[in-house]
Amino acid sequence: MSFTSSYTDEQSIHFYMAVPKKRTSASKKRIHKNFWKRKGYWAALKAFCLGKSLSTGNSKSFCATNK
């Protein structure tokens, strides 16, 4: 399937949709999903630890000013 969008009368640009080549197996899908969830967990944990250290005043790597 292609979509055509013309900018001028002489030029036309074609956009092609990405289509997967094969069906992803259930185990591969589970691996990708768990990896994606694990990345979110570590990002949330780091953000929580930074917020906790800022609130207690024990931060060594982040400078914040109190107003």
CHARMM-style PDB file with segment names, atoms N, HN, CA, C and O in Angstrom:
ATOM      1  N   MET     1       0.840  -1.166   0.000  1.00  0.00      PROA
ATOM      2  CA  MET     1       0.000   0.000   0.000  1.00  0.00      PROA
ATOM      3  C   MET     1       0.889   1.232   0.000  1.00  0.00      PROA
ATOM      4  O   MET     1       1.821   1.318   0.799  1.00  0.00      PROA
ATOM      5  N   SER     2       0.625   2.165  -0.859  1.00  0.00      PROA
ATOM      6  HN  SER     2      -0.132   2.095  -1.509  1.00  0.00      PROA
ATOM      7  CA  SER     2       1.414   3.389  -0.888  1.00  0.00      PROA
ATOM      8  C   SER     2       0.483   4.595  -0.924  1.00  0.00      PROA
ATOM      9  O   SER     2      -0.619   4.539  -1.468  1.00  0.00      PROA
ATOM     10  N   PHE     3       0.951   5.665  -0.339  1.00  0.00      PROA
ATOM     11  HN  PHE     3       1.847   5.710   0.103  1.00  0.00      PROA
ATOM     12  CA  PHE     3       0.225   6.919  -0.339  1.00  0.00      PROA
ATOM     13  C   PHE     3       1.052   7.926  -1.118  1.00  0.00      PROA
ATOM     14  O   PHE     3       2.270   7.997  -0.955  1.00  0.00      PROA
ATOM     15  N   THR     4       0.404   8.689  -1.947  1.00  0.00      PROA
ATOM     16  HN  THR     4      -0.586   8.631  -2.080  1.00  0.00      PROA
ATOM     17  CA  THR     4       1.102   9.682  -2.744  1.00  0.00      PROA
ATOM     18  C   THR     4       0.715  11.070  -2.268  1.00  0.00      PROA
ATOM     19  O   THR     4      -0.463  11.378  -2.087  1.00  0.00      PROA
ATOM     20  N   SER     5       1.714  11.891  -2.071  1.00  0.00      PROA
ATOM     21  HN  SER     5       2.671  11.641  -2.218  1.00  0.00      PROA
ATOM     22  CA  SER     5       1.497  13.273  -1.694  1.00  0.00      PROA
ATOM     23  C   SER     5       2.314  14.132  -2.645  1.00  0.00      PROA
ATOM     24  O   SER     5       3.529  13.957  -2.744  1.00  0.00      PROA
ATOM     25  N   SER     6       1.678  15.046  -3.338  1.00  0.00      PROA
ATOM     26  HN  SER     6       0.691  15.189  -3.258  1.00  0.00      PROA
ATOM     27  CA  SER     6       2.422  15.852  -4.307  1.00  0.00      PROA
ATOM     28  C   SER     6       2.628  17.253  -3.754  1.00  0.00      PROA
ATOM     29  O   SER     6       1.684  17.912  -3.318  1.00  0.00      PROA
ATOM     30  N   TYR     7       3.878  17.694  -3.781  1.00  0.00      PROA
ATOM     31  HN  TYR     7       4.644  17.159  -4.135  1.00  0.00      PROA
ATOM     32  CA  TYR     7       4.225  19.023  -3.332  1.00  0.00      PROA
ATOM     33  C   TYR     7       4.105  20.020  -4.472  1.00  0.00      PROA
ATOM     34  O   TYR     7       3.613  21.131  -4.275  1.00  0.00      PROA
ATOM     35  N   THR     8       4.541  19.639  -5.646  1.00  0.00      PROA
ATOM     36  HN  THR     8       4.941  18.737  -5.806  1.00  0.00      PROA
ATOM     37  CA  THR     8       4.395  20.482  -6.824  1.00  0.00      PROA
ATOM     38  C   THR     8       3.848  19.619  -7.946  1.00  0.00      PROA
ATOM     39  O   THR     8       3.632  18.422  -7.758  1.00  0.00      PROA
ATOM     40  N   ASP     9       3.623  20.206  -9.098  1.00  0.00      PROA
ATOM     41  HN  ASP     9       3.799  21.178  -9.250  1.00  0.00      PROA
ATOM     42  CA  ASP     9       3.097  19.444 -10.225  1.00  0.00      PROA
ATOM     43  C   ASP     9       4.126  18.459 -10.775  1.00  0.00      PROA
ATOM     44  O   ASP     9       3.748  17.396 -11.269  1.00  0.00      PROA
ATOM     45  N   GLU    10       5.427  18.789 -10.700  1.00  0.00      PROA
ATOM     46  HN  GLU    10       5.733  19.652 -10.299  1.00  0.00      PROA
ATOM     47  CA  GLU    10       6.446  17.910 -11.269  1.00  0.00      PROA
ATOM     48  C   GLU    10       6.894  16.821 -10.302  1.00  0.00      PROA
ATOM     49  O   GLU    10       7.308  15.747 -10.737  1.00  0.00      PROA
ATOM     50  N   GLN    11       6.819  17.083  -8.972  1.00  0.00      PROA
ATOM     51  HN  GLN    11       6.484  17.956  -8.618  1.00  0.00      PROA
ATOM     52  CA  GLN    11       7.343  16.143  -7.994  1.00  0.00      PROA
ATOM     53  C   GLN    11       6.210  15.436  -7.267  1.00  0.00      PROA
ATOM     54  O   GLN    11       5.156  16.021  -7.015  1.00  0.00      PROA
ATOM     55  N   SER    12       6.437  14.176  -6.936  1.00  0.00      PROA
ATOM     56  HN  SER    12       7.292  13.701  -7.141  1.00  0.00      PROA
ATOM     57  CA  SER    12       5.532  13.458  -6.046  1.00  0.00      PROA
ATOM     58  C   SER    12       6.371  12.558  -5.149  1.00  0.00      PROA
ATOM     59  O   SER    12       7.343  11.952  -5.600  1.00  0.00      PROA
ATOM     60  N   ILE    13       5.996  12.476  -3.897  1.00  0.00      PROA
ATOM     61  HN  ILE    13       5.206  12.969  -3.531  1.00  0.00      PROA
ATOM     62  CA  ILE    13       6.739  11.692  -2.917  1.00  0.00      PROA
ATOM     63  C   ILE    13       5.849  10.538  -2.480  1.00  0.00      PROA
ATOM     64  O   ILE    13       4.664  10.726  -2.203  1.00  0.00      PROA
ATOM     65  N   HSD    14       6.434   9.327  -2.419  1.00  0.00      PROA
ATOM     66  HN  HSD    14       7.397   9.173  -2.644  1.00  0.00      PROA
ATOM     67  CA  HSD    14       5.689   8.137  -2.025  1.00  0.00      PROA
ATOM     68  C   HSD    14       6.053   7.756  -0.597  1.00  0.00      PROA
ATOM     69  O   HSD    14       7.229   7.739  -0.233  1.00  0.00      PROA
ATOM     70  N   PHE    15       5.045   7.453   0.207  1.00  0.00      PROA
ATOM     71  HN  PHE    15       4.089   7.466  -0.089  1.00  0.00      PROA
ATOM     72  CA  PHE    15       5.242   6.973   1.562  1.00  0.00      PROA
ATOM     73  C   PHE    15       4.779   5.522   1.611  1.00  0.00      PROA
ATOM     74  O   PHE    15       3.670   5.209   1.178  1.00  0.00      PROA
ATOM     75  N   TYR    16       5.627   4.630   2.138  1.00  0.00      PROA
ATOM     76  HN  TYR    16       6.528   4.884   2.490  1.00  0.00      PROA
ATOM     77  CA  TYR    16       5.278   3.231   2.251  1.00  0.00      PROA
ATOM     78  C   TYR    16       5.127   2.869   3.724  1.00  0.00      PROA
ATOM     79  O   TYR    16       5.923   3.296   4.561  1.00  0.00      PROA
ATOM     80  N   MET    17       4.123   2.095   4.028  1.00  0.00      PROA
ATOM     81  HN  MET    17       3.476   1.749   3.348  1.00  0.00      PROA
ATOM     82  CA  MET    17       3.883   1.686   5.405  1.00  0.00      PROA
ATOM     83  C   MET    17       4.803   0.528   5.780  1.00  0.00      PROA
ATOM     84  O   MET    17       5.104  -0.327   4.948  1.00  0.00      PROA
ATOM     85  N   ALA    18       5.246   0.503   7.034  1.00  0.00      PROA
ATOM     86  HN  ALA    18       5.002   1.198   7.710  1.00  0.00      PROA
ATOM     87  CA  ALA    18       6.094  -0.586   7.516  1.00  0.00      PROA
ATOM     88  C   ALA    18       5.228  -1.796   7.802  1.00  0.00      PROA
ATOM     89  O   ALA    18       4.213  -1.699   8.492  1.00  0.00      PROA
ATOM     90  N   VAL    19       5.631  -2.925   7.272  1.00  0.00      PROA
ATOM     91  HN  VAL    19       6.456  -3.004   6.712  1.00  0.00      PROA
ATOM     92  CA  VAL    19       4.885  -4.165   7.458  1.00  0.00      PROA
ATOM     93  C   VAL    19       5.846  -5.212   8.007  1.00  0.00      PROA
ATOM     94  O   VAL    19       6.913  -5.420   7.428  1.00  0.00      PROA
ATOM     95  N   PRO    20       5.499  -5.879   9.111  1.00  0.00      PROA
ATOM     96  CA  PRO    20       6.392  -6.910   9.630  1.00  0.00      PROA
ATOM     97  C   PRO    20       6.488  -8.099   8.681  1.00  0.00      PROA
ATOM     98  O   PRO    20       5.514  -8.457   8.019  1.00  0.00      PROA
ATOM     99  N   LYS    21       7.678  -8.709   8.621  1.00  0.00      PROA
ATOM    100  HN  LYS    21       8.469  -8.417   9.159  1.00  0.00      PROA
ATOM    101  CA  LYS    21       7.890  -9.803   7.675  1.00  0.00      PROA
ATOM    102  C   LYS    21       7.263 -11.095   8.165  1.00  0.00      PROA
ATOM    103  O   LYS    21       6.661 -11.829   7.382  1.00  0.00      PROA
ATOM    104  N   LYS    22       7.399 -11.380   9.454  1.00  0.00      PROA
ATOM    105  HN  LYS    22       7.888 -10.783  10.091  1.00  0.00      PROA
ATOM    106  CA  LYS    22       6.869 -12.630   9.991  1.00  0.00      PROA
ATOM    107  C   LYS    22       6.133 -12.354  11.288  1.00  0.00      PROA
ATOM    108  O   LYS    22       6.316 -11.308  11.912  1.00  0.00      PROA
ATOM    109  N   ARG    23       5.313 -13.288  11.678  1.00  0.00      PROA
ATOM    110  HN  ARG    23       5.165 -14.137  11.171  1.00  0.00      PROA
ATOM    111  CA  ARG    23       4.597 -13.190  12.944  1.00  0.00      PROA
ATOM    112  C   ARG    23       5.584 -13.387  14.094  1.00  0.00      PROA
ATOM    113  O   ARG    23       6.433 -14.277  14.043  1.00  0.00      PROA
ATOM    114  N   THR    24       5.471 -12.555  15.127  1.00  0.00      PROA
ATOM    115  HN  THR    24       4.782 -11.832  15.168  1.00  0.00      PROA
ATOM    116  CA  THR    24       6.334 -12.670  16.296  1.00  0.00      PROA
ATOM    117  C   THR    24       5.799 -13.778  17.190  1.00  0.00      PROA
ATOM    118  O   THR    24       4.606 -13.822  17.489  1.00  0.00      PROA
ATOM    119  N   SER    25       6.676 -14.663  17.610  1.00  0.00      PROA
ATOM    120  HN  SER    25       7.646 -14.627  17.367  1.00  0.00      PROA
ATOM    121  CA  SER    25       6.255 -15.774  18.464  1.00  0.00      PROA
ATOM    122  C   SER    25       5.865 -15.244  19.845  1.00  0.00      PROA
ATOM    123  O   SER    25       6.244 -14.141  20.238  1.00  0.00      PROA
ATOM    124  N   ALA    26       5.099 -16.060  20.567  1.00  0.00      PROA
ATOM    125  HN  ALA    26       4.791 -16.956  20.249  1.00  0.00      PROA
ATOM    126  CA  ALA    26       4.629 -15.655  21.892  1.00  0.00      PROA
ATOM    127  C   ALA    26       5.796 -15.461  22.844  1.00  0.00      PROA
ATOM    128  O   ALA    26       5.787 -14.529  23.649  1.00  0.00      PROA
ATOM    129  N   SER    27       6.807 -16.330  22.768  1.00  0.00      PROA
ATOM    130  HN  SER    27       6.815 -17.087  22.115  1.00  0.00      PROA
ATOM    131  CA  SER    27       7.950 -16.197  23.683  1.00  0.00      PROA
ATOM    132  C   SER    27       8.753 -14.938  23.376  1.00  0.00      PROA
ATOM    133  O   SER    27       9.183 -14.240  24.294  1.00  0.00      PROA
ATOM    134  N   LYS    28       8.960 -14.643  22.091  1.00  0.00      PROA
ATOM    135  HN  LYS    28       8.611 -15.210  21.346  1.00  0.00      PROA
ATOM    136  CA  LYS    28       9.705 -13.430  21.712  1.00  0.00      PROA
ATOM    137  C   LYS    28       8.921 -12.184  22.138  1.00  0.00      PROA
ATOM    138  O   LYS    28       9.508 -11.207  22.603  1.00  0.00      PROA
ATOM    139  N   LYS    29       7.605 -12.222  21.978  1.00  0.00      PROA
ATOM    140  HN  LYS    29       7.128 -13.016  21.600  1.00  0.00      PROA
ATOM    141  CA  LYS    29       6.768 -11.091  22.385  1.00  0.00      PROA
ATOM    142  C   LYS    29       6.866 -10.878  23.893  1.00  0.00      PROA
ATOM    143  O   LYS    29       6.939  -9.739  24.355  1.00  0.00      PROA
ATOM    144  N   ARG    30       6.867 -11.967  24.663  1.00  0.00      PROA
ATOM    145  HN  ARG    30       6.808 -12.893  24.288  1.00  0.00      PROA
ATOM    146  CA  ARG    30       6.973 -11.895  26.112  1.00  0.00      PROA
ATOM    147  C   ARG    30       8.329 -11.331  26.534  1.00  0.00      PROA
ATOM    148  O   ARG    30       8.409 -10.540  27.474  1.00  0.00      PROA
ATOM    149  N   ILE    31       9.391 -11.736  25.842  1.00  0.00      PROA
ATOM    150  HN  ILE    31       9.326 -12.379  25.078  1.00  0.00      PROA
ATOM    151  CA  ILE    31      10.736 -11.227  26.144  1.00  0.00      PROA
ATOM    152  C   ILE    31      10.799  -9.717  25.911  1.00  0.00      PROA
ATOM    153  O   ILE    31      11.302  -8.979  26.758  1.00  0.00      PROA
ATOM    154  N   HSD    32      10.291  -9.255  24.764  1.00  0.00      PROA
ATOM    155  HN  HSD    32       9.882  -9.854  24.075  1.00  0.00      PROA
ATOM    156  CA  HSD    32      10.303  -7.815  24.451  1.00  0.00      PROA
ATOM    157  C   HSD    32       9.484  -7.035  25.465  1.00  0.00      PROA
ATOM    158  O   HSD    32       9.896  -5.962  25.905  1.00  0.00      PROA
ATOM    159  N   LYS    33       8.320  -7.572  25.839  1.00  0.00      PROA
ATOM    160  HN  LYS    33       7.985  -8.444  25.482  1.00  0.00      PROA
ATOM    161  CA  LYS    33       7.431  -6.884  26.771  1.00  0.00      PROA
ATOM    162  C   LYS    33       8.076  -6.767  28.148  1.00  0.00      PROA
ATOM    163  O   LYS    33       8.020  -5.707  28.771  1.00  0.00      PROA
ATOM    164  N   ASN    34       8.691  -7.853  28.628  1.00  0.00      PROA
ATOM    165  HN  ASN    34       8.738  -8.714  28.121  1.00  0.00      PROA
ATOM    166  CA  ASN    34       9.335  -7.823  29.939  1.00  0.00      PROA
ATOM    167  C   ASN    34      10.540  -6.888  29.956  1.00  0.00      PROA
ATOM    168  O   ASN    34      10.776  -6.201  30.950  1.00  0.00      PROA
ATOM    169  N   PHE    35      11.298  -6.856  28.873  1.00  0.00      PROA
ATOM    170  HN  PHE    35      11.107  -7.414  28.066  1.00  0.00      PROA
ATOM    171  CA  PHE    35      12.437  -5.948  28.789  1.00  0.00      PROA
ATOM    172  C   PHE    35      11.958  -4.506  28.830  1.00  0.00      PROA
ATOM    173  O   PHE    35      12.567  -3.672  29.501  1.00  0.00      PROA
ATOM    174  N   TRP    36      10.872  -4.198  28.119  1.00  0.00      PROA
ATOM    175  HN  TRP    36      10.378  -4.875  27.574  1.00  0.00      PROA
ATOM    176  CA  TRP    36      10.305  -2.855  28.088  1.00  0.00      PROA
ATOM    177  C   TRP    36       9.827  -2.450  29.476  1.00  0.00      PROA
ATOM    178  O   TRP    36      10.042  -1.318  29.910  1.00  0.00      PROA
ATOM    179  N   LYS    37       9.170  -3.394  30.180  1.00  0.00      PROA
ATOM    180  HN  LYS    37       8.995  -4.314  29.828  1.00  0.00      PROA
ATOM    181  CA  LYS    37       8.697  -3.103  31.536  1.00  0.00      PROA
ATOM    182  C   LYS    37       9.862  -2.885  32.499  1.00  0.00      PROA
ATOM    183  O   LYS    37       9.802  -2.008  33.361  1.00  0.00      PROA
ATOM    184  N   ARG    38      10.930  -3.690  32.351  1.00  0.00      PROA
ATOM    185  HN  ARG    38      10.978  -4.402  31.651  1.00  0.00      PROA
ATOM    186  CA  ARG    38      12.087  -3.578  33.224  1.00  0.00      PROA
ATOM    187  C   ARG    38      12.761  -2.224  33.057  1.00  0.00      PROA
ATOM    188  O   ARG    38      13.210  -1.637  34.041  1.00  0.00      PROA
ATOM    189  N   LYS    39      12.841  -1.710  31.813  1.00  0.00      PROA
ATOM    190  HN  LYS    39      12.476  -2.187  31.013  1.00  0.00      PROA
ATOM    191  CA  LYS    39      13.438  -0.390  31.587  1.00  0.00      PROA
ATOM    192  C   LYS    39      12.637   0.688  32.304  1.00  0.00      PROA
ATOM    193  O   LYS    39      13.216   1.598  32.898  1.00  0.00      PROA
ATOM    194  N   GLY    40      11.320   0.596  32.255  1.00  0.00      PROA
ATOM    195  HN  GLY    40      10.850  -0.143  31.773  1.00  0.00      PROA
ATOM    196  CA  GLY    40      10.465   1.561  32.948  1.00  0.00      PROA
ATOM    197  C   GLY    40      10.616   1.486  34.453  1.00  0.00      PROA
ATOM    198  O   GLY    40      10.598   2.512  35.133  1.00  0.00      PROA
ATOM    199  N   TYR    41      10.768   0.268  34.985  1.00  0.00      PROA
ATOM    200  HN  TYR    41      10.782  -0.566  34.432  1.00  0.00      PROA
ATOM    201  CA  TYR    41      10.937   0.083  36.421  1.00  0.00      PROA
ATOM    202  C   TYR    41      12.208   0.763  36.902  1.00  0.00      PROA
ATOM    203  O   TYR    41      12.188   1.465  37.913  1.00  0.00      PROA
ATOM    204  N   TRP    42      13.330   0.562  36.180  1.00  0.00      PROA
ATOM    205  HN  TRP    42      13.346  -0.009  35.359  1.00  0.00      PROA
ATOM    206  CA  TRP    42      14.598   1.160  36.600  1.00  0.00      PROA
ATOM    207  C   TRP    42      14.568   2.673  36.460  1.00  0.00      PROA
ATOM    208  O   TRP    42      15.149   3.375  37.288  1.00  0.00      PROA
ATOM    209  N   ALA    43      13.903   3.194  35.430  1.00  0.00      PROA
ATOM    210  HN  ALA    43      13.431   2.624  34.758  1.00  0.00      PROA
ATOM    211  CA  ALA    43      13.802   4.648  35.269  1.00  0.00      PROA
ATOM    212  C   ALA    43      12.998   5.255  36.420  1.00  0.00      PROA
ATOM    213  O   ALA    43      13.358   6.306  36.948  1.00  0.00      PROA
ATOM    214  N   ALA    44      11.905   4.582  36.804  1.00  0.00      PROA
ATOM    215  HN  ALA    44      11.613   3.728  36.374  1.00  0.00      PROA
ATOM    216  CA  ALA    44      11.085   5.074  37.912  1.00  0.00      PROA
ATOM    217  C   ALA    44      11.849   4.992  39.228  1.00  0.00      PROA
ATOM    218  O   ALA    44      11.742   5.890  40.063  1.00  0.00      PROA
ATOM    219  N   LEU    45      12.617   3.925  39.421  1.00  0.00      PROA
ATOM    220  HN  LEU    45      12.704   3.195  38.743  1.00  0.00      PROA
ATOM    221  CA  LEU    45      13.391   3.767  40.648  1.00  0.00      PROA
ATOM    222  C   LEU    45      14.464   4.852  40.763  1.00  0.00      PROA
ATOM    223  O   LEU    45      14.670   5.407  41.843  1.00  0.00      PROA
ATOM    224  N   LYS    46      15.141   5.154  39.665  1.00  0.00      PROA
ATOM    225  HN  LYS    46      14.974   4.703  38.788  1.00  0.00      PROA
ATOM    226  CA  LYS    46      16.158   6.208  39.688  1.00  0.00      PROA
ATOM    227  C   LYS    46      15.520   7.567  39.983  1.00  0.00      PROA
ATOM    228  O   LYS    46      16.075   8.357  40.746  1.00  0.00      PROA
ATOM    229  N   ALA    47      14.361   7.842  39.387  1.00  0.00      PROA
ATOM    230  HN  ALA    47      13.910   7.200  38.767  1.00  0.00      PROA
ATOM    231  CA  ALA    47      13.684   9.113  39.629  1.00  0.00      PROA
ATOM    232  C   ALA    47      13.252   9.212  41.089  1.00  0.00      PROA
ATOM    233  O   ALA    47      13.374  10.270  41.706  1.00  0.00      PROA
ATOM    234  N   PHE    48      12.747   8.110  41.637  1.00  0.00      PROA
ATOM    235  HN  PHE    48      12.648   7.251  41.135  1.00  0.00      PROA
ATOM    236  CA  PHE    48      12.321   8.103  43.032  1.00  0.00      PROA
ATOM    237  C   PHE    48      13.508   8.336  43.962  1.00  0.00      PROA
ATOM    238  O   PHE    48      13.414   9.111  44.914  1.00  0.00      PROA
ATOM    239  N   CYS    49      14.631   7.659  43.682  1.00  0.00      PROA
ATOM    240  HN  CYS    49      14.707   7.030  42.909  1.00  0.00      PROA
ATOM    241  CA  CYS    49      15.820   7.830  44.521  1.00  0.00      PROA
ATOM    242  C   CYS    49      16.349   9.259  44.462  1.00  0.00      PROA
ATOM    243  O   CYS    49      16.775   9.807  45.479  1.00  0.00      PROA
ATOM    244  N   LEU    50      16.323   9.865  43.274  1.00  0.00      PROA
ATOM    245  HN  LEU    50      15.977   9.420  42.448  1.00  0.00      PROA
ATOM    246  CA  LEU    50      16.775  11.250  43.149  1.00  0.00      PROA
ATOM    247  C   LEU    50      15.855  12.184  43.921  1.00  0.00      PROA
ATOM    248  O   LEU    50      16.328  13.076  44.624  1.00  0.00      PROA
ATOM    249  N   GLY    51      14.555  11.990  43.799  1.00  0.00      PROA
ATOM    250  HN  GLY    51      14.170  11.265  43.228  1.00  0.00      PROA
ATOM    251  CA  GLY    51      13.601  12.815  44.540  1.00  0.00      PROA
ATOM    252  C   GLY    51      13.753  12.659  46.039  1.00  0.00      PROA
ATOM    253  O   GLY    51      13.663  13.633  46.786  1.00  0.00      PROA
ATOM    254  N   LYS    52      13.984  11.425  46.479  1.00  0.00      PROA
ATOM    255  HN  LYS    52      14.057  10.634  45.872  1.00  0.00      PROA
ATOM    256  CA  LYS    52      14.164  11.167  47.907  1.00  0.00      PROA
ATOM    257  C   LYS    52      15.425  11.847  48.427  1.00  0.00      PROA
ATOM    258  O   LYS    52      15.408  12.441  49.506  1.00  0.00      PROA
ATOM    259  N   SER    53      16.525  11.765  47.664  1.00  0.00      PROA
ATOM    260  HN  SER    53      16.539  11.283  46.788  1.00  0.00      PROA
ATOM    261  CA  SER    53      17.773  12.390  48.114  1.00  0.00      PROA
ATOM    262  C   SER    53      17.657  13.910  48.117  1.00  0.00      PROA
ATOM    263  O   SER    53      18.246  14.577  48.966  1.00  0.00      PROA
ATOM    264  N   LEU    54      16.889  14.465  47.158  1.00  0.00      PROA
ATOM    265  HN  LEU    54      16.410  13.923  46.468  1.00  0.00      PROA
ATOM    266  CA  LEU    54      16.690  15.921  47.150  1.00  0.00      PROA
ATOM    267  C   LEU    54      15.843  16.364  48.338  1.00  0.00      PROA
ATOM    268  O   LEU    54      16.112  17.403  48.942  1.00  0.00      PROA
ATOM    269  N   SER    55      14.827  15.583  48.673  1.00  0.00      PROA
ATOM    270  HN  SER    55      14.609  14.739  48.183  1.00  0.00      PROA
ATOM    271  CA  SER    55      13.946  15.988  49.771  1.00  0.00      PROA
ATOM    272  C   SER    55      14.636  15.876  51.124  1.00  0.00      PROA
ATOM    273  O   SER    55      14.338  16.646  52.037  1.00  0.00      PROA
ATOM    274  N   THR    56      15.554  14.926  51.263  1.00  0.00      PROA
ATOM    275  HN  THR    56      15.796  14.300  50.522  1.00  0.00      PROA
ATOM    276  CA  THR    56      16.271  14.784  52.538  1.00  0.00      PROA
ATOM    277  C   THR    56      17.507  15.655  52.594  1.00  0.00      PROA
ATOM    278  O   THR    56      18.066  15.862  53.671  1.00  0.00      PROA
ATOM    279  N   GLY    57      17.950  16.171  51.452  1.00  0.00      PROA
ATOM    280  HN  GLY    57      17.496  16.002  50.577  1.00  0.00      PROA
ATOM    281  CA  GLY    57      19.131  17.019  51.420  1.00  0.00      PROA
ATOM    282  C   GLY    57      20.432  16.244  51.327  1.00  0.00      PROA
ATOM    283  O   GLY    57      21.501  16.806  51.565  1.00  0.00      PROA
ATOM    284  N   ASN    58      20.362  14.964  50.985  1.00  0.00      PROA
ATOM    285  HN  ASN    58      19.493  14.508  50.792  1.00  0.00      PROA
ATOM    286  CA  ASN    58      21.560  14.134  50.901  1.00  0.00      PROA
ATOM    287  C   ASN    58      22.068  13.969  49.472  1.00  0.00      PROA
ATOM    288  O   ASN    58      22.886  13.088  49.208  1.00  0.00      PROA
ATOM    289  N   SER    59      21.601  14.789  48.564  1.00  0.00      PROA
ATOM    290  HN  SER    59      20.936  15.505  48.779  1.00  0.00      PROA
ATOM    291  CA  SER    59      22.000  14.643  47.168  1.00  0.00      PROA
ATOM    292  C   SER    59      23.439  15.079  46.966  1.00  0.00      PROA
ATOM    293  O   SER    59      23.847  16.150  47.415  1.00  0.00      PROA
ATOM    294  N   LYS    60      24.213  14.223  46.275  1.00  0.00      PROA
ATOM    295  HN  LYS    60      23.881  13.353  45.910  1.00  0.00      PROA
ATOM    296  CA  LYS    60      25.612  14.543  45.992  1.00  0.00      PROA
ATOM    297  C   LYS    60      25.829  14.844  44.505  1.00  0.00      PROA
ATOM    298  O   LYS    60      26.869  15.382  44.126  1.00  0.00      PROA
ATOM    299  N   SER    61      24.857  14.500  43.673  1.00  0.00      PROA
ATOM    300  HN  SER    61      24.013  14.062  43.982  1.00  0.00      PROA
ATOM    301  CA  SER    61      25.065  14.638  42.233  1.00  0.00      PROA
ATOM    302  C   SER    61      24.111  15.657  41.592  1.00  0.00      PROA
ATOM    303  O   SER    61      24.171  15.879  40.383  1.00  0.00      PROA
ATOM    304  N   PHE    62      23.256  16.261  42.374  1.00  0.00      PROA
ATOM    305  HN  PHE    62      23.208  16.081  43.356  1.00  0.00      PROA
ATOM    306  CA  PHE    62      22.258  17.159  41.818  1.00  0.00      PROA
ATOM    307  C   PHE    62      22.171  18.383  42.695  1.00  0.00      PROA
ATOM    308  O   PHE    62      22.025  18.257  43.911  1.00  0.00      PROA
ATOM    309  N   CYS    63      22.256  19.559  42.116  1.00  0.00      PROA
ATOM    310  HN  CYS    63      22.375  19.661  41.129  1.00  0.00      PROA
ATOM    311  CA  CYS    63      22.203  20.799  42.892  1.00  0.00      PROA
ATOM    312  C   CYS    63      20.832  21.426  42.754  1.00  0.00      PROA
ATOM    313  O   CYS    63      20.354  21.645  41.641  1.00  0.00      PROA
ATOM    314  N   ALA    64      20.208  21.712  43.859  1.00  0.00      PROA
ATOM    315  HN  ALA    64      20.597  21.535  44.763  1.00  0.00      PROA
ATOM    316  CA  ALA    64      18.901  22.363  43.847  1.00  0.00      PROA
ATOM    317  C   ALA    64      18.931  23.508  44.863  1.00  0.00      PROA
ATOM    318  O   ALA    64      19.555  23.407  45.919  1.00  0.00      PROA
ATOM    319  N   THR    65      18.250  24.585  44.522  1.00  0.00      PROA
ATOM    320  HN  THR    65      17.742  24.668  43.664  1.00  0.00      PROA
ATOM    321  CA  THR    65      18.202  25.727  45.419  1.00  0.00      PROA
ATOM    322  C   THR    65      16.823  25.783  46.075  1.00  0.00      PROA
ATOM    323  O   THR    65      15.812  25.533  45.420  1.00  0.00      PROA
ATOM    324  N   ASN    66      16.782  26.102  47.336  1.00  0.00      PROA
ATOM    325  HN  ASN    66      17.604  26.305  47.869  1.00  0.00      PROA
ATOM    326  CA  ASN    66      15.514  26.256  48.063  1.00  0.00      PROA
ATOM    327  C   ASN    66      15.063  27.706  47.957  1.00  0.00      PROA
ATOM    328  O   ASN    66      15.863  28.628  48.120  1.00  0.00      PROA
ATOM    329  N   LYS    67      13.798  27.899  47.688  1.00  0.00      PROA
ATOM    330  HN  LYS    67      13.148  27.151  47.557  1.00  0.00      PROA
ATOM    331  CA  LYS    67      13.256  29.266  47.598  1.00  0.00      PROA
ATOM    332  C   LYS    67      12.348  29.547  48.759  1.00  0.00      PROA
ATOM    333  OT1 LYS    67      11.797  30.642  48.861  1.00  0.00      PROA
TER     334      LYS     67
END
